[in-house]
């Protein structure tokens, strides 16, 4: 047995190691070391907790077995998961954190003596508030992440599900949660606690179903943040420094990512959470009626254009992830480089389905990270570039965001693809992107549309090179 | 008058939010996906609560409801810890710089 002071110091060390883990991510060189710090921090936290409990009876054996089972499942998933499935994996992991928080809260509620919170039916008010908040946020994270997972996996349609009075229903649920927590503190009744969890589970579903597929980067970041706040809530209940520090870190990390994603779409957080693009339907239907001519090209044309260019910028989007075209793309770039063409990649903050999605896929295809640029870094280079190769991206290149204040995406930062000498668009059809608006670039004289699957087209271009 | 320990924890919490704020802004955007998976892994430190809950009492207690919920939370958190750190490691090992010697 060790004193609780020593225990608290060890938890502090874990917390610091977790901070260093995040700090390491400031550059790819230090990131692997950072991850190692995180693992050490976790090992210390688990090890010291087991020692402090000091119960090496049958329970300890079960603990080891369960750690082993959980660990093997986790390791198996981590090694088997394809990189394109990363968004749904992260959503799935969030749901587990949420559920674990709920379980720990239930356990603390049923057996408060273990955590020095009082006795059943006579739990400290502050602890009751903390554990019910932790349980409620955890439950919202759990079901919300499951919906996000189903949408990302394609099991559930990515289109927003809305119904009348939805926001009022959510509001009523939110208010009743607060009231229930109040009455729980007053009456200590177990049933209130279960109702809080049940309502939170429902609220998680209702919060995420109205949010559409391309807004998923915001949703995932938001759920990431929630899982942190849930952990912090439990941390307060258990009076555990490591949990409080970690919860705060994760919570603010997710919040910042949500903010960055919202900024990438020039939309307020509430606008995204409330779902849909607002009045965008009206806008698209009146504009897209006229049929405009497009220039239709094939792989040979594209190969010819790029081979004779001196610089090419690649703009990947979600379509590249769907078609799994990242490896073919890298091969194409390799043969272009052999022809002396300078190639770089331009990544829009909301390209793909989660923050940094495109970067991971390109890294998987062995694209060196110093050839990959963020929007602000590369946007001025389009003016000097000969060919922009847009593969599976659409809305993030639409110049209407800069020119038409009536457009729903007006003000969203976009890649200045239209400034390059010629534009190649790899797309399956002329259909508008997620925002439901027509992209003016398709009809420009210097645009060549390549109607095909992103991977097949890229492979065909390699053959023609 | 003594300060409530809650205030101490609240101070730690708020200061950690500030640390998180500055640390996360310094994360390079290309590593945002690993950031999410690693934050996922570290938030599973909630396992410490699960361990305390699961091992509470003697050997005869481990099949009580409170303990069983603790054990369930251990499995969930363990999946996350191993899965989260390993998938982060796998992703980070793919980020490579341009080879200078390539001709």
Interface residues (C-beta under 8 A of the other chain):
Chain A: X11 X14 X15 X18 X19 X21 X22 X23 X25 X26 X27 X28 X31 X32 X34 X35 X38 X39 X41 X42 X45 X46 X49 X50 X53 X55 X57 X58 X59 X60 X62 X63 X66 X67 X69 X70 X71 X72 X73 X74 X75 X77 X78 X79 X81 X83 X86 X89 X90 X93 X94 X96 X97 X99 X100 X101 X103 X104 X106 X107 X108 X110 X111 X113 X114 X115 X126 X220 X221 X224 X227 X228 X231 X232 X234 X235 X236 X237 X238 X239 X240 X241 X242 X243 X244 X245 X246 X247 X248 X249 X250 X251 X252 X253 X254 X256 X257 X260 X347 X349 X354 X355 X356 X357 X359 X360 X363 X364 X366 X368 X369 X370 X371 X372 X374
Chain B: X5 X6 X9 X12 X13 X14 X16 X17 X19 X20 X21 X23 X24 X25 X26 X27 X28 X29 X30 X31 X32 X33 X34 X35 X36 X37 X38 X39 X40 X41 X42 X43 X44 X45 X46 X47 X48 X49 X50 X51 X52 X53 X54 X55 X56 X57 X58 X59 X61 X62 X64 X65 X66 X67 X69 X70 X71 X72 X73 X74 X75 X76 X77 X78 X79 X80 X81 X82 X83 X84 X85 X86 X87 X88 X89 X90 X91 X92 X93 X94 X95 X96 X97 X98 X99
